[in-house]
Amino acid sequence: MKLSSRIKPISYLKAHAAEIVRSLGDRREPLIITQNGEAKGVLQDIDSYEQTQETVALLKILALGSRQIEAGQVQPAADVITRLRKRRPAR
């Protein structure tokens, strides 16, 4: 993806909103919006946005896990499974 071709001024967004929304879903590439020559916002299709949010959430979980490992806040899986089974009501 060549980002330089996906940079448009806010006036372009105002004049071509419907076309932009349509192309976002087709191309699945973000569109950078500028105002007074500075990048001010990014438009992207909803599927890409949701995928980005899921990726960020997973990265946060991995970072948390790494911090817990470094801090020694871990237990062997077998011990945890045994404790959970003891808590579960008998069937």
All heavy atoms as an XYZ file, in Angstrom:
712
protein
N       0.854     -1.160      0.000
C       0.000      0.000      0.000
C       0.901      1.223      0.000
O       1.761      1.374      0.850
C      -0.907     -0.037      1.233
C      -1.485      1.281      1.600
S      -2.556      1.257      3.053
C      -1.526      0.559      4.300
N       0.694      2.091     -0.951
C       1.447      3.335     -1.026
C       0.632      4.422     -0.340
O      -0.372      4.873     -0.866
C       1.740      3.677     -2.477
C       2.704      4.798     -2.620
C       3.193      4.925     -4.034
C       4.242      6.007     -4.059
N       4.898      6.106     -5.325
N       1.071      4.805      0.831
C       0.309      5.749      1.652
C       0.178      7.120      1.006
O      -0.831      7.786      1.176
C       0.983      5.877      3.014
C       0.081      5.979      4.227
C      -1.029      4.968      4.224
C       0.868      5.909      5.497
N       1.163      7.528      0.246
C       1.118      8.874     -0.335
C      -0.078      9.066     -1.267
O      -0.572     10.183     -1.433
C       2.415      9.186     -1.080
O       2.598      8.288     -2.154
N      -0.563      8.001     -1.854
C      -1.730      8.122     -2.730
C      -3.040      8.121     -1.937
O      -4.107      8.332     -2.504
C      -1.755      6.977     -3.746
O      -1.974      5.750     -3.078
N      -2.960      7.899     -0.638
C      -4.149      7.825      0.205
C      -4.216      9.005      1.176
O      -4.766      8.892      2.255
C      -4.162      6.502      0.975
C      -4.132      5.243      0.118
C      -5.359      5.049     -0.711
N      -6.498      4.838      0.162
C      -7.750      5.021     -0.204
N      -8.039      5.412     -1.416
N      -8.730      4.815      0.648
N      -3.635     10.127      0.796
C      -3.685     11.342      1.607
C      -4.531     12.365      0.858
O      -4.260     12.672     -0.301
C      -2.273     11.908      1.866
C      -1.434     10.871      2.611
C      -2.354     13.213      2.636
C       0.016     11.252      2.766
N      -5.561     12.868      1.523
C      -6.478     13.825      0.888
C      -6.795     14.956      1.860
O      -6.878     14.739      3.068
C      -7.801     13.138      0.499
C      -7.648     11.977     -0.474
C      -7.214     12.438     -1.834
C      -7.127     11.246     -2.775
N      -6.414     11.519     -3.982
N      -7.011     16.152      1.331
C      -7.410     17.266      2.198
C      -8.859     17.112      2.647
O      -9.658     16.404      2.022
C      -7.238     18.494      1.303
C      -7.384     17.971     -0.079
C      -6.843     16.560     -0.049
N      -9.199     17.792      3.706
C     -10.552     17.709      4.254
C     -11.599     18.166      3.236
O     -12.716     17.659      3.216
C     -10.663     18.468      5.595
C     -11.904     18.006      6.344
C     -10.623     19.964      5.386
C     -11.905     18.362      7.815
N     -11.224     19.085      2.363
C     -12.171     19.543      1.331
C     -12.536     18.400      0.383
O     -13.673     18.311     -0.069
C     -11.584     20.713      0.541
O     -10.364     20.327     -0.075
N     -11.593     17.494      0.121
C     -11.878     16.329     -0.718
C     -12.874     15.412     -0.011
O     -13.810     14.908     -0.615
C     -10.584     15.565     -1.025
C     -10.790     14.370     -1.926
C     -10.811     14.507     -3.311
C     -10.978     13.100     -1.391
C     -11.014     13.418     -4.129
C     -11.177     12.010     -2.202
C     -11.192     12.168     -3.575
O     -11.401     11.089     -4.390
N     -12.684     15.240      1.285
C     -13.613     14.420      2.073
C     -15.020     15.001      2.015
O     -15.993     14.275      1.793
C     -13.141     14.326      3.526
C     -14.099     13.677      4.518
C     -14.336     12.224      4.174
C     -13.562     13.803      5.931
N     -15.132     16.305      2.185
C     -16.443     16.955      2.160
C     -17.123     16.783      0.803
O     -18.334     16.550      0.739
C     -16.299     18.442      2.482
C     -15.912     18.715      3.907
C     -15.676     20.210      4.107
C     -15.184     20.526      5.496
N     -14.907     21.966      5.644
N     -16.360     16.878     -0.274
C     -16.931     16.830     -1.618
C     -17.198     15.416     -2.112
O     -18.032     15.214     -2.999
C     -16.003     17.540     -2.602
N     -16.513     14.415     -1.545
C     -16.611     13.045     -2.065
C     -16.920     12.009     -0.982
O     -16.490     10.861     -1.076
C     -15.300     12.665     -2.751
C     -14.928     13.537     -3.897
N     -14.130     14.632     -3.748
C     -15.274     13.481     -5.200
C     -13.971     15.220     -4.920
N     -14.667     14.550     -5.824
N     -17.654     12.390      0.047
C     -17.884     11.499      1.193
C     -18.458     10.144      0.801
O     -17.949      9.098      1.223
C     -18.785     12.176      2.210
N     -19.498     10.109     -0.009
C     -20.128      8.832     -0.375
C     -19.160      7.950     -1.150
O     -19.065      6.743     -0.890
C     -21.388      9.084     -1.196
N     -18.437      8.537     -2.059
C     -17.458      7.776     -2.852
C     -16.338      7.226     -1.961
O     -15.918      6.072     -2.106
C     -16.858      8.698     -3.921
C     -15.753      8.092     -4.732
C     -15.068      9.135     -5.609
O     -15.720     10.129     -5.992
O     -13.876      8.946     -5.894
N     -15.897      8.027     -1.011
C     -14.840      7.600     -0.096
C     -15.302      6.417      0.750
O     -14.593      5.423      0.892
C     -14.387      8.776      0.797
C     -13.639      9.797     -0.047
C     -13.535      8.286      1.956
C     -13.368     11.103      0.678
N     -16.491      6.523      1.299
C     -17.021      5.432      2.127
C     -17.118      4.150      1.318
O     -16.762      3.064      1.785
C     -18.386      5.820      2.746
C     -19.055      4.633      3.398
C     -18.206      6.949      3.755
N     -17.579      4.265      0.088
C     -17.683      3.096     -0.784
C     -16.306      2.487     -1.042
O     -16.117      1.281     -0.960
C     -18.342      3.515     -2.100
C     -19.187      2.485     -2.746
C     -19.978      2.940     -3.978
N     -19.671      4.252     -4.550
C     -20.374      5.366     -4.328
N     -21.429      5.335     -3.518
N     -20.048      6.505     -4.897
N     -15.326      3.321     -1.324
C     -13.992      2.809     -1.660
C     -13.263      2.238     -0.452
O     -12.415      1.359     -0.595
C     -13.145      3.893     -2.326
O     -12.717      4.847     -1.387
N     -13.586      2.732      0.748
C     -12.938      2.186      1.943
C     -13.200      0.692      2.071
O     -12.292     -0.081      2.380
C     -13.429      2.905      3.197
C     -12.917      4.309      3.434
C     -13.620      4.926      4.643
C     -11.420      4.338      3.618
N     -14.429      0.283      1.849
C     -14.775     -1.133      1.944
C     -14.168     -1.966      0.838
O     -13.760     -3.104      1.051
N     -14.067     -1.387     -0.348
C     -13.515     -2.120     -1.490
C     -12.003     -2.283     -1.393
O     -11.469     -3.356     -1.629
C     -13.852     -1.396     -2.801
C     -15.340     -1.351     -3.084
O     -16.084     -2.163     -2.489
O     -15.763     -0.499     -3.889
N     -11.327     -1.197     -1.041
C      -9.865     -1.201     -1.066
C      -9.238     -1.678      0.237
O      -8.098     -2.141      0.242
C      -9.354      0.193     -1.390
C      -9.765      0.632     -2.785
C      -9.257      1.974     -3.121
N      -7.804      1.894     -3.335
C      -7.075      2.908     -3.740
N      -7.639      4.062     -3.962
N      -5.778      2.782     -3.907
N      -9.967     -1.520      1.325
C      -9.453     -1.899      2.657
C      -8.119     -1.232      2.962
O      -7.222     -1.830      3.534
C      -9.354     -3.411      2.780
C     -10.732     -4.076      2.759
C     -10.648     -5.485      3.193
N     -10.100     -5.500      4.558
C     -10.616     -6.139      5.561
N     -11.686     -6.843      5.395
N     -10.071     -6.115      6.744
N      -8.001      0.019      2.547
C      -6.813      0.810      2.849
C      -7.269      2.085      3.553
O      -8.277      2.666      3.183
C      -6.071      1.192      1.562
C      -5.481      0.013      0.827
C      -4.824      0.422     -0.482
O      -5.028      1.571     -0.936
O      -4.121     -0.415     -1.050
N      -6.504      2.533      4.527
C      -6.902      3.749      5.232
C      -6.740      4.988      4.358
O      -5.965      4.999      3.404
C      -5.947      3.803      6.429
C      -4.747      3.049      5.980
C      -5.271      1.973      5.051
N      -7.463      6.022      4.695
C      -7.368      7.305      4.013
C      -6.974      8.338      5.063
O      -7.655      8.484      6.082
C      -8.711      7.678      3.377
C      -8.756      9.012      2.649
C      -7.871      8.964      1.405
C     -10.182      9.344      2.249
N      -5.865      9.031      4.820
C      -5.403     10.052      5.737
C      -5.997     11.388      5.309
O      -5.909     11.766      4.155
C      -3.866     10.132      5.763
C      -3.321      8.856      6.408
C      -3.377     11.320      6.570
C      -2.581      7.991      5.518
N      -6.609     12.089      6.249
C      -7.239     13.386      5.981
C      -6.350     14.482      6.562
O      -5.937     14.402      7.724
C      -8.644     13.450      6.613
C      -9.540     12.348      6.055
C      -9.265     14.823      6.401
C      -9.769     12.410      4.559
N      -6.081     15.486      5.736
C      -5.264     16.603      6.196
C      -6.108     17.861      6.344
O      -7.142     18.012      5.693
C      -4.116     16.903      5.208
O      -4.662     17.295      3.951
C      -3.224     15.695      5.021
N      -5.641     18.747      7.204
C      -6.262     20.049      7.381
C      -5.116     21.051      7.520
O      -4.228     20.869      8.350
C      -7.142     20.058      8.628
C      -7.931     21.323      8.801
C      -8.861     21.226      9.999
O      -8.570     20.562     10.984
N      -9.990     21.881      9.906
N      -5.146     22.057      6.668
C      -4.062     23.042      6.626
C      -2.698     22.378      6.447
O      -1.707     22.774      7.052
C      -4.062     23.917      7.876
C      -5.347     24.692      8.024
O      -5.944     25.124      7.036
N      -5.794     24.869      9.253
N      -2.664     21.322      5.629
C      -1.411     20.642      5.310
C      -0.915     19.655      6.340
O       0.109     19.014      6.137
N      -1.611     19.507      7.452
C      -1.201     18.566      8.498
C      -2.155     17.392      8.566
O      -3.366     17.571      8.450
C      -1.209     19.256      9.869
C      -0.123     20.254     10.074
C      -0.123     20.776     11.511
O      -0.357     19.968     12.445
O       0.080     21.975     11.684
N      -1.620     16.202      8.776
C      -2.458     15.022      8.952
C      -3.275     15.190     10.228
O      -2.737     15.487     11.284
C      -1.604     13.767      9.033
N      -4.603     15.025     10.115
C      -5.487     15.227     11.265
C      -6.341     14.012     11.604
O      -6.860     13.905     12.695
C      -6.431     16.418     11.010
C      -5.737     17.738     10.967
C      -5.229     18.108     12.334
C      -4.603     19.486     12.321
N      -4.223     19.946     13.626
N      -6.516     13.110     10.647
C      -7.369     11.968     10.925
C      -7.138     10.847      9.930
O      -6.509     11.040      8.887
N      -7.655      9.691     10.285
C      -7.556      8.511      9.429
C      -8.938      7.887      9.330
O      -9.607      7.696     10.340
C      -6.568      7.474     10.006
C      -6.524      6.229      9.140
C      -5.184      8.079     10.164
N      -9.350      7.584      8.116
C     -10.605      6.863      7.884
C     -10.253      5.461      7.438
O      -9.350      5.269      6.628
C     -11.432      7.540      6.795
C     -11.948      8.940      7.094
C     -12.651      9.502      5.861
C     -12.905      8.907      8.258
N     -10.976      4.484      7.953
C     -10.767      3.111      7.512
C     -12.096      2.364      7.577
O     -13.019      2.770      8.281
C      -9.683      2.422      8.336
C     -10.031      2.169      9.776
C      -8.883      1.563     10.557
O      -8.536      2.071     11.590
N      -8.309      0.492     10.082
N     -12.156      1.252      6.836
C     -13.381      0.464      6.826
C     -13.556     -0.232      8.174
O     -12.601     -0.418      8.927
C     -13.364     -0.551      5.677
C     -12.301     -1.610      5.880
O     -11.105     -1.311      5.651
O     -12.660     -2.732      6.281
N     -14.787     -0.596      8.475
C     -15.121     -1.148      9.796
C     -14.431     -2.486     10.056
O     -13.982     -2.752     11.173
C     -16.662     -1.251      9.993
C     -17.003     -1.581     11.451
C     -17.279     -2.249      9.046
C     -16.706     -0.472     12.410
N     -14.309     -3.327      9.024
C     -13.654     -4.629      9.226
C     -12.193     -4.451      9.627
O     -11.699     -5.116     10.536
C     -13.760     -5.495      7.971
C     -15.173     -5.964      7.717
O     -15.964     -6.054      8.677
O     -15.501     -6.248      6.545
N     -11.500     -3.541      8.953
C     -10.101     -3.268      9.301
C      -9.995     -2.688     10.704
O      -9.095     -3.040     11.469
C      -9.473     -2.297      8.303
O      -9.411     -2.863      7.025
N     -10.911     -1.806     11.048
C     -10.912     -1.204     12.381
C     -11.101     -2.281     13.457
O     -10.364     -2.320     14.445
C     -12.009     -0.151     12.493
C     -12.125      0.432     13.877
C     -11.235      1.399     14.326
C     -13.124     -0.002     14.754
C     -11.327      1.923     15.597
C     -13.222      0.519     16.025
C     -12.323      1.476     16.446
O     -12.417      1.975     17.722
N     -12.073     -3.157     13.258
C     -12.324     -4.214     14.236
C     -11.117     -5.146     14.354
O     -10.749     -5.555     15.459
C     -13.577     -4.998     13.860
C     -14.850     -4.214     14.093
C     -16.099     -4.927     13.592
O     -15.991     -5.854     12.758
O     -17.192     -4.528     14.030
N     -10.495     -5.460     13.232
C      -9.314     -6.323     13.252
C      -8.178     -5.637     14.022
O      -7.488     -6.274     14.822
C      -8.869     -6.643     11.833
C      -7.712     -7.609     11.766
C      -7.342     -7.957     10.335
O      -7.896     -7.417      9.384
N      -6.391     -8.845     10.185
N      -8.011     -4.351     13.816
C      -6.983     -3.598     14.528
C      -7.258     -3.621     16.025
O      -6.342     -3.821     16.840
C      -6.935     -2.142     14.019
O      -6.616     -2.149     12.629
C      -5.904     -1.321     14.773
N      -8.515     -3.419     16.418
C      -8.866     -3.415     17.840
C      -8.617     -4.786     18.471
O      -8.124     -4.872     19.608
C     -10.329     -2.998     18.029
C     -10.602     -1.562     17.638
C      -9.720     -0.583     18.377
O      -9.692     -0.543     19.596
N      -8.984      0.231     17.636
N      -8.934     -5.855     17.762
C      -8.678     -7.205     18.278
C      -7.176     -7.447     18.428
O      -6.739     -8.030     19.422
C      -9.290     -8.249     17.349
C     -10.798     -8.296     17.404
C     -11.397     -9.271     16.401
O     -10.660    -10.097     15.823
O     -12.617     -9.202     16.185
N      -6.399     -6.981     17.463
C      -4.949     -7.135     17.526
C      -4.383     -6.384     18.718
O      -3.545     -6.912     19.462
C      -4.294     -6.641     16.218
O      -4.819     -7.389     15.126
C      -2.784     -6.783     16.255
N      -4.840     -5.166     18.935
C      -4.375     -4.366     20.072
C      -4.736     -5.067     21.386
O      -3.912     -5.130     22.312
C      -4.959     -2.938     20.021
C      -4.720     -2.195     21.330
C      -4.373     -2.165     18.853
N      -5.937     -5.605     21.471
C      -6.357     -6.307     22.694
C      -5.457     -7.516     22.962
O      -5.030     -7.741     24.103
C      -7.816     -6.739     22.589
N      -5.151     -8.273     21.926
C      -4.274     -9.439     22.098
C      -2.868     -9.017     22.514
O      -2.246     -9.661     23.369
C      -4.217    -10.260     20.809
C      -5.479    -11.047     20.474
C      -5.378    -11.666     19.084
C      -5.729    -12.127     21.517
N      -2.366     -7.946     21.926
C      -1.040     -7.457     22.307
C      -1.009     -7.006     23.760
O      -0.017     -7.231     24.470
C      -0.612     -6.319     21.374
C      -0.256     -6.747     19.953
C      -0.047     -5.525     19.066
C       0.975     -7.642     19.940
N      -2.097     -6.392     24.229
C      -2.168     -5.987     25.635
C      -2.144     -7.203     26.550
O      -1.487     -7.195     27.593
C      -3.427     -5.166     25.894
C      -3.342     -3.757     25.363
C      -4.628     -2.985     25.658
C      -4.554     -1.564     25.144
N      -5.790     -0.817     25.401
N      -2.871     -8.253     26.163
C      -2.883     -9.493     26.959
C      -1.492    -10.103     27.008
O      -1.027    -10.546     28.068
C      -3.921    -10.486     26.397
C      -5.336     -9.966     26.649
C      -3.724    -11.869     26.999
C      -6.416    -10.722     25.893
N      -0.812    -10.132     25.854
C       0.548    -10.687     25.815
C       1.510     -9.867     26.675
O       2.341    -10.424     27.396
C       1.058    -10.737     24.374
C       0.426    -11.796     23.478
C       0.880    -11.611     22.031
C       0.770    -13.188     23.976
N       1.385     -8.542     26.610
C       2.252     -7.679     27.416
C       1.999     -7.907     28.906
O       2.952     -7.969     29.700
C       2.023     -6.217     27.048
N       0.733     -8.027     29.292
C       0.395     -8.296     30.683
C       0.989     -9.631     31.129
O       1.580     -9.734     32.205
C      -1.122     -8.300     30.875
C      -1.630     -8.677     32.259
C      -1.140     -7.695     33.304
C      -3.152     -8.760     32.266
N       0.847    -10.648     30.286
C       1.407    -11.958     30.610
C       2.913    -11.905     30.769
O       3.480    -12.512     31.695
N       3.585    -11.169     29.909
C       5.046    -11.038     30.002
C       5.446    -10.353     31.300
O       6.406    -10.768     31.962
C       5.579    -10.241     28.815
O       5.424    -10.964     27.621
N       4.699     -9.299     31.675
C       5.001     -8.615     32.940
C       4.783     -9.542     34.128
O       5.557     -9.527     35.093
C       4.147     -7.359     33.083
C       4.628     -6.205     32.220
C       4.023     -4.871     32.635
N       2.567     -4.862     32.626
C       1.808     -4.530     31.585
N       2.368     -4.202     30.450
N       0.501     -4.533     31.677
N       3.740    -10.350     34.077
C       3.473    -11.275     35.183
C       4.565    -12.342     35.271
O       4.982    -12.726     36.363
C       2.100    -11.923     35.009
C       0.968    -10.956     35.274
C      -0.400    -11.560     34.985
O      -0.529    -12.456     34.150
N      -1.413    -11.051     35.664
N       5.041    -12.801     34.128
C       6.130    -13.793     34.131
C       7.387    -13.174     34.732
O       8.050    -13.777     35.588
C       6.395    -14.319     32.704
C       5.232    -15.209     32.260
C       7.721    -15.079     32.624
C       5.245    -15.567     30.787
N       7.727    -11.944     34.299
C       8.916    -11.262     34.826
C       8.809    -11.035     36.328
O       9.811    -11.072     37.035
C       9.111     -9.929     34.107
C       9.560    -10.079     32.674
C       9.553     -8.762     31.903
O       9.275     -7.706     32.510
O       9.811     -8.808     30.687
N       7.596    -10.794     36.824
C       7.388    -10.544     38.252
C       7.261    -11.841     39.052
O       7.092    -11.800     40.267
C       6.141     -9.685     38.445
N       7.316    -12.963     38.371
C       7.206    -14.249     39.063
C       5.799    -14.586     39.507
O       5.598    -15.400     40.396
N       4.819    -13.957     38.894
C       3.424    -14.200     39.263
C       2.831    -15.318     38.403
O       1.799    -15.145     37.768
C       2.617    -12.917     39.081
C       3.076    -11.785     39.949
C       2.378    -10.491     39.606
O       2.048    -10.238     38.456
N       2.153     -9.661     40.611
N       3.480    -16.455     38.408
C       3.006    -17.589     37.608
C       2.926    -18.836     38.481
O       3.583    -18.933     39.512
C       3.940    -17.855     36.397
C       3.898    -16.704     35.425
C       5.367    -18.092     36.839
N       2.099    -19.758     38.044
C       1.947    -21.031     38.739
C       1.907    -22.125     37.685
O       1.431    -21.898     36.567
C       0.649    -21.047     39.529
C       0.572    -19.980     40.595
C      -0.794    -19.953     41.262
O      -1.628    -20.810     41.047
N      -1.038    -18.935     42.061
N       2.351    -23.305     38.031
C       2.279    -24.416     37.078
C       0.821    -24.697     36.679
O      -0.083    -24.647     37.523
C       2.872    -25.603     37.846
C       3.695    -24.975     38.935
C       3.017    -23.679     39.273
N       0.598    -24.960     35.421
C      -0.760    -25.199     34.913
C      -1.429    -26.357     35.643
O      -2.624    -26.294     35.942
C      -0.715    -25.465     33.411
N      -0.682    -27.392     35.935
C      -1.266    -28.556     36.614
C      -1.840    -28.155     37.980
O      -2.914    -28.631     38.368
C      -0.218    -29.647     36.777
N      -1.152    -27.281     38.703
C      -1.639    -26.830     40.012
C      -2.946    -26.037     39.859
O      -3.883    -26.209     40.635
C      -0.604    -25.957     40.709
C       0.650    -26.727     41.098
O       0.653    -27.978     40.968
O       1.626    -26.072     41.511
N      -2.993    -25.164     38.873
C      -4.191    -24.354     38.647
C      -5.368    -25.240     38.267
O      -6.485    -25.068     38.782
C      -3.923    -23.287     37.554
C      -5.198    -22.543     37.194
C      -2.837    -22.329     38.005
N      -5.145    -26.204     37.397
C      -6.219    -27.112     36.973
C      -6.739    -27.903     38.160
O      -7.951    -28.064     38.339
C      -5.723    -28.038     35.836
C      -5.502    -27.195     34.572
C      -6.709    -29.170     35.585
C      -4.780    -27.922     33.448
N      -5.846    -28.380     39.003
C      -6.253    -29.131     40.195
C      -7.124    -28.270     41.106
O      -8.175    -28.711     41.587
C      -5.012    -29.634     40.967
O      -4.242    -30.467     40.099
C      -5.412    -30.403     42.209
N      -6.711    -27.015     41.334
C      -7.498    -26.108     42.179
C      -8.877    -25.845     41.578
O      -9.888    -25.829     42.287
C      -6.749    -24.781     42.353
C      -5.924    -24.706     43.590
C      -5.551    -23.288     44.037
N      -5.731    -22.225     43.086
C      -4.770    -21.737     42.271
N      -3.572    -22.260     42.298
N      -5.025    -20.738     41.457
N      -8.931    -25.638     40.276
C     -10.217    -25.373     39.620
C     -11.135    -26.587     39.723
O     -12.349    -26.434     39.916
C      -9.994    -24.979     38.160
C      -9.363    -23.608     37.939
C      -9.040    -23.421     36.459
C     -10.281    -22.508     38.428
N     -10.595    -27.745     39.572
C     -11.434    -28.958     39.657
C     -11.976    -29.163     41.066
O     -13.083    -29.643     41.245
C     -10.619    -30.177     39.212
C     -10.422    -30.231     37.726
C      -9.767    -31.503     37.279
N      -9.726    -31.530     35.826
C      -8.752    -32.074     35.118
N      -7.725    -32.649     35.731
N      -8.787    -32.054     33.815
N     -11.227    -28.765     42.063
C     -11.693    -28.885     43.448
C     -12.842    -27.914     43.719
O     -13.733    -28.213     44.500
C     -10.562    -28.620     44.421
C      -9.560    -29.747     44.501
C      -8.458    -29.416     45.482
C      -7.423    -30.544     45.537
N      -6.288    -30.218     46.411
N     -12.810    -26.743     43.067
C     -13.881    -25.749     43.234
C     -15.171    -26.140     42.546
O     -16.248    -25.748     42.964
C     -13.450    -24.415     42.624
C     -12.516    -23.624     43.413
C     -12.427    -22.261     42.758
N     -11.315    -21.495     43.224
C     -10.917    -20.380     42.679
N     -11.518    -19.926     41.603
N      -9.903    -19.730     43.171
N     -15.066    -26.861     41.458
C     -16.241    -27.202     40.653
C     -17.155    -28.122     41.437
O     -16.714    -29.093     42.069
C     -15.772    -27.897     39.365
C     -16.874    -28.178     38.399
C     -16.358    -28.725     37.110
N     -15.637    -29.976     37.338
C     -14.996    -30.655     36.411
N     -14.958    -30.206     35.191
N     -14.372    -31.762     36.694
N     -18.454    -27.825     41.413
C     -19.399    -28.691     42.133
C     -19.420    -30.100     41.512
O     -19.290    -30.251     40.291
C     -20.746    -28.006     41.956
C     -20.539    -26.835     41.053
C     -19.086    -26.711     40.755
N     -19.580    -31.077     42.365
C     -19.646    -32.474     41.879
C     -20.902    -32.681     41.057
O     -21.955    -32.137     41.355
C     -19.618    -33.437     43.058
N     -20.788    -33.514     40.043
C     -21.947    -33.795     39.176
C     -22.682    -35.009     39.620
O     -22.376    -35.963     40.040
C     -21.501    -33.994     37.734
C     -20.953    -32.738     37.151
C     -20.574    -32.956     35.741
N     -19.899    -31.783     35.221
C     -19.699    -31.543     33.968
N     -20.076    -32.403     33.078
N     -19.092    -30.482     33.567
